[in-house]
C-alpha cells in the first residue's frame, strides 16, 4: 500500500473444507470403523516399532527377521500384560465377598455418627420406594374357589452337546483374535514395505513438492514415535512406585492396580482418575478404618504431582504439538467415533492430523485449531488487544515478553509494528476516528503500565554489579535482525523532545520512544501532534532541548516532515531535529532523505532512532530555499494600423 513502509506478513489463505466434505469424512470414519480402526492401530504401531526395526538393521540383522522379531516381541509383551491382568482380576473376584462386611461396617459407622446419615437414609428410602413400585403387580381379579394344586417338581436337564459348549466358549474370542491377527499382519507388511508406501504416498499427494511432503512424513513419524515411547516410559515410571506403594500399604492385588494405572494413563485426563478410583474403593473395603483410604489417596496425589511436574516435562515435554483443549476435544471426538479404543488412540491420531495441517496448505486449519503454536504473531496479538480496548491483557503479554527482552526490543519488534497495523487500517478506511482514538489511548495506557518495568530496567543499568554481570558499563546491547549487536549510548545529560507527527497513533509511538530514551538516562519531554502545528511550535519550550524527534507511521508525510524541520530549526537554529518513518524493514535511503528534509537524521526503527537521538553530532544548519527570480515580460507591442505599417515599410 502506498505511503506505508510496513508490509504485513500476510499468509496465503487456504480455503476451508466445505460442510459436505467434513460430514462425508466423519460418516466414512464412523460407518467404516470396522475397517479403519485396525488400520489406524496398525499405523500407530508401525510408527512406534519403526525405530526398533531400524536399530536392529543397524546391528546387522536383515529386514525380515528384524521386523518379525519386533512385531512378535511387542505383541508377546501385550499378551503377557493381558494374561497377568486377567489372572489378577480373577483372584480379586474370588475375594470380593470377604470385603462386604467392611463396607457395611463403614456405612453403619457413618449412620451412627450422623455424618451423612440423613443423605444415606433419604437415598435408601428413594431406592426402596422405586423398587416397590417396580415390583408391585396389579391386583388380579378374584378367582372362583378351586382346589389348590400341589406343585409339580421340575428338573432342568442341559442337553447341550460338548461341541456346542466349546462353540459358546470360543465364539466371543473369535472377533478380538481375528482383529489382533489382522493388525499383526498389517503391521508386518507396513514395516516391510515402509519405503515403498512412503514413495507411493509422496507420489499421490506431494509429488509437486517433495521437500514439504518428506518433511511432513518425517515430522509425523518422529512426533508419534516419540509420543508413544515417552508416554510408555512416563507411565512405567508412574506405575512402578504406585505398585510398590500399594503393596507396602497392604492393598490386595497391587500388581493389578499398577498395570491398570500404566494402561489407563494412555487415556488423557480421564485415565489417571479411573486408575486411582478402583484402588481407593478397594482400600475402603479392605480395612474397617479410614486410614488406609487416606494413605492410598495421598500416594496417588503425590505420584501425579511428581509425574506431572517433574517426569513429564523432563522426558516428554510438549512434543506432541497439541494444545490442552485440543487433547480434550480430540478425546471426546474419537471416543464418540470409535469407542474406548478411539479414546486411547485420540492423542496420536490428532498429532498426525496436526502434522498434516502444518505441512500441507489444504489442511492448515487443523494446525490452527489443534496445534500449540501461537496462531497470531506477537504484534498482531497486541494490536488485537488494543483494538478491543483491553490494555490490561496487553500489559500482561508485554510483561511476559519483557522477562526475556529489553524494552527497546519489545517496542521495536512488537509494539511499533502493532501501531503500523493500525495505521494501515486507518489508510484503508476500515478504522473510524473513535476507534483510532481508542487504540491510541490503549497504547498510551500500555506505556504507562510499563513504567515500573522501565524503571527497573533503568535501575539495573545504574547498578554496577548488574551492569558488570550483563557485560555492559554504560550501555546495553540490543540484538537487531540482520545486524551485529549494537550498543545503545548513555543519554545522561541530554534532553530530547519526542513528538507525534500527524495523529494520535503517532503520539503513542512517540511515548514509547520517550520511555526507551528515559531508560537510557536522557531527560525527556513529550509533545502531541497538535503541538506541531505552526501556532503550537512557537509555544514549545525549546531552550533546554538538545534534540527533537518527530515520528510518522505514514510514509506519505514527507512534505509535512520537511515543513516541521524547517519550522523547528527556525525556532532554534542550534537544535538537532530527527524524523522517524516507522517501519519494520531496513531503509537504505535514510541519508539521502535526511539531506532532502534538511534533518539531522532520518531513521526507521527503534534502535537507530535511539542512536540518532542520543548522538553528539553537531546540528545541521538550515538551508534556505533558493528564491526564484521572476522574469519580466517585455511590454506588449502597440498595435499599428495595417495601412500605416505598409507605408512605413515602403518608406524604409
C-alpha positions, -999 to +999 in steps of 0.1 A: +000+000+000+014+034-010+025+056+019+032+028+044+067+014+049+054-015+070+044-046+050+024-071+070+034-108+068+003-120+051+000-158+049-018-171+019-052-182+029-063-217+020-100-225+015-117-243+044-133-276+037-170-275+030-195-288+054-203-316+030-167-327+029-164-328+067-197-346+071-187-372+044-153-378+061-168-382+095-195-405+082-170-427+064-149-430+096-179-438+117-196-464+094-163-478+082-148-482+117-145-519+113-120-513+086-104-480+096-098-489+133-075-518+127-056-498+101-052-469+125-039-492+152-015-508+128-003-474+115+005-462+151+022-494+160+043-491+128+054-456+139+062-470+173+082-500+161+100-484+132+129-471+154+133-506+168+134-521+134+160-495+122+181-502+153+181-540+146+190-534+110+220-512+121+230-541+143+233-563+112+200-582+113+183-585+079+150-566+075+126-596+076+139-611+108+141-576+124+105-569+115+092-603+127+112-601+160+100-566+167+063-573+160+062-606+178+081-592+208+056-563+210+026-585+208+041-610+232+045-582+257+009-572+252-003-608+256+017-612+288+003-580+301-033-592+293-026-626+309-014-610+342-043-586+342-068-615+337-052-635+365-053-607+389-089-599+381-099-635+387-082-635+420-099-603+430-133-616+421-129-645+444-121-623+474-149-597+469-174-613+493-148-611+520-148-573+518-186-569+520-186-568+558-161-540+560-182-519+536-213-525+557-193-516+589-183-482+574-219-475+563-231-482+599-205-460+614-215-432+592-251-436+602-243-438+639-221-407+639-246-388+619-221-379+592-241-381+560-268-401+578-297-380+565-285-383+530-280-421+532-314-425+548-331-405+521-312-423+493-322-457+508-358-446+511-359-435+475-344-467+463-368-488+483-399-469+470-387-472+434-381-510+439-415-514+455-432-496+426-414-517+401-422-550+418-458-541+426-482-561+405-517-551+395-543-570+417-557-600+398-595-605+397-609-628+424-609-663+411-635-690+418-628-713+446-608-741+431-590-768+449-553-760+454-529-779+432-498-793+446-466-780+430-450-803+404-413-807+408-394-796+376-359-807+368-339-789+341-316-811+322-290-795+300-289-812+266-261-792+250-235-812+233-198-808+240-193-792+206-219-766+214-203-758+248-170-753+230-186-731+204-201-709+232-167-705+248-147-698+216-172-677+197-167-645+218-130-648+213-130-651+176-136-614+169-108-600+191-083-627+180-091-621+143-087-583+147-054-589+166-042-612+139-052-588+111-033-560+129-002-581+133-002-589+095-008-553+086+020-541+109+044-566+094+036-556+058+038-519+067+072-523+082+085-544+054+071-521+027+077-488+046+099-472+019+075-483-009+045-470+010+063-437+016+071-433-021+035-441-031+022-416-006+046-389-019+035-397-055-001-395-045-003-362-025+030-344-027+050-351-059+049-315-068+067-305-035+090-333-024+107-313+002+074-304+021+060-339+018+092-356+030+094-331+059+057-339+068+063-376+069+095-373+090+078-349+114+047-372+118+068-403+124+091-385+148+063-369+168+041-400+170+070-424+177+084-401+204+050-396+220+043-433+222+078-441+235+079-413+260+043-419+272+053-456+278+083-445+298+064-420+318+036-445+325+061-471+336+079-446+359+045-438+374+032-474+377+063-489+395+061-466+426+023-470+427+026-508+427+053-508+454+033-482+474+001-502+473+019-534+482+035-517+512+001-503+523-014-538+521-038-532+492-047-566+476-036-573+440-012-544+440+003-556+407-031-554+390-036-518+401-001-509+389-006-524+355-041-508+353-026-474+361+001-479+334-025-488+308-051-461+318-026-433+317-026-436+279-061-422+281-057-384+286-071-368+317-097-395+324-074-425+327-054-415+358-086-407+377-101-441+369-069-458+377-069-442+412-106-447+420-105-485+419-077-489+444-094-463+466-126-483+466-107-515+474-089-497+503-124-487+515-134-524+515-103-539+529-098-522+562-125-512+587-110-478+594-103-448+571-065-445+574-058-469+545-081-448+522-063-416+531-028-431+526-039-445+493-052-412+481-020-395+493+000-420+473-018-412+440-018-375+446+019-374+453+027-396+422+005-374+400+023-342+412+057-357+407+049-372+373+031-341+360+056-315+372+089-334+371+089-365+350+067-354+321+085-320+315+118-338+317+111-368+295+081-358+275+076-321+275+053-307+248+065-329+219+030-337+207+025-301+195-012-302+207-029-276+229-046-289+261-080-280+247-073-300+216-064-330+236-098-329+254-118-322+223-100-350+203-106-374+232-144-367+230-145-369+192-126-401+188-144-418+217-177-409+200-164-422+167-146-454+177-155-461+213-129-469+240-102-477+215-108-443+199-102-427+233-068-445+237-058-435+201-071-399+203-039-382+210-016-399+185-042-397+158-047-359+164-009-355+164-009-369+128-037-345+118-018-315+132+014-325+114-006-328+082-021-294+087+014-279+095+029-291+062+000-293+037-017-260+030-051-276+023-052-288+059-038-258+076-070-253+096-061-285+116-029-269+128-047-237+136-075-255+156-054-281+174-018-270+174+000-254+203+019-229+182+006-192+185-017-185+156-011-148+158+022-130+156+030-111+188+025-077+171-009-088+156-020-102+190-011-069+207-029-049+180-060-071+185-060-063+223-056-026+215-085-028+191-106-044+218-097-017+243-080-041+267-046-026+277-045-048+308-042-080+289-018-063+265+003-053+295+003-089+308+016-102+275+042-074+274+055-082+309+058-118+299+079-108+269+100-083+290+112-112+311+134-122+281+136-090+261+147-054+267+121-026+264+137-013+232+133-048+216+096-051+227+087-017+214+107-020+182+096-055+172+061-058+187+045-025+198+055-003+168+045-030+143+012-032+161+007+006+156+017+002+120-012-023+115-035+004+130-022+030+106-026+006+077-063+001+087-067+038+090-054+044+055-076+016+041-106+034+057-117+005+079-109+023+112-130+052+122-119+082+143-134+069+175-117+035+171-084+052+162-085+073+194-094+041+214-064+023+200-041+052+207-055+056+243-050+019+249-014+021+236-007+051+259-021+031+289+002+003+280+032+026+281+021+040+314+016+004+328+052-004+318+067+024+338+076+000+366+094-023+341+112+007+326+123+020+360+135-015+369+155-018+337+170+017+343+179+007+378+197-024+365+217-001+342+227+021+371+237-008+393+274-016+386+271-052+397+242-059+374+258-040+346+290-060+351+271-092+350+253-082+319+286-073+302+279-035+299+292-004+317+271+024+305+253+008+276+234-024+269+233-045+238+202-048+217+201-075+191+189-062+157+177-085+129+203-088+102+229-066+121+256-071+147+248-063+183+245-025+187+253-007+219+228+019+229+246+051+241+242+066+275+218+096+274+228+112+307+229+150+304+210+151+272+174+165+267+152+151+240+117+161+229+096+133+214+066+143+194+039+127+172+037+137+136+002+137+123-022+117+146-029+100+179-012+068+168+020+089+161+017+102+197+016+067+211+047+057+191+064+089+204+055+079+240+072+045+235+103+062+222+103+086+251+102+057+276+132+040+259+152+072+259+144+077+296+157+042+304+190+053+287+192+082+311+181+111+289+158+139+301+126+135+282+097+158+273+068+149+251+046+168+227+014+159+208+009+162+171-013+192+178+017+210+193+035+205+160+011+229+142+025+262+132+009+281+161+019+253+185+056+252+175+060+288+186+048+279+221+072+250+226+099+255+252+130+245+233+156+264+253+168+233+272+161+208+245+190+194+225+171+171+201+136+169+188+124+136+173+092+136+153+077+103+143+054+093+115+037+060+109+027+070+074+053+074+046+032+100+028+042+125+054+075+135+038+063+170+028+049+176+063+081+164+078+101+189+057+078+217+069+083+207+106+121+205+102+122+240+087+099+254+114+118+238+143+152+249+131+139+284+126+126+284+162+161+273+174+189+272+149+212+250+171+185+224+175+190+188+163+159+175+145+153+139+137+125+124+116+113+088+121+093+070+095+084+039+115+089+006+096+100-029+102+121-031+071+155-016+067+157+015+045+189+023+026+180+058+015+178+074+050+209+095+045+196+109+012+162+115+027+177+133+056+196+157+032+164+163+013+145+171+045+174+191+060+171+169+091+200+158+113+190+122+109+162+100+094+155+066+109+130+038+106+133+016+137+136+020+175+173+012+178+186+036+151+162+063+164+177+060+198+212+061+183+203+093+163+186+110+193+215+104+217+242+113+192+266+141+200+270+152+163+266+190+158+233+202+143+230+208+106+223+244+096+191+252+079+195+255+042+174+284+029+154+276-002+166+294-033+141+320-044+130+320-080+135+353-097+105+365-116+113+372-152+100+405-165+079+400-196+085+425-224+058+451-228+032+442-253+038+458-287+015+485-297-009+477-324-003+497-356-029+501-383-023+480-414-022+509-438+004+528-416+026+498-412+026+493-450+035+530-456+064+527-430+078+496-448+077+514-482+093+544-467+120+523-450 
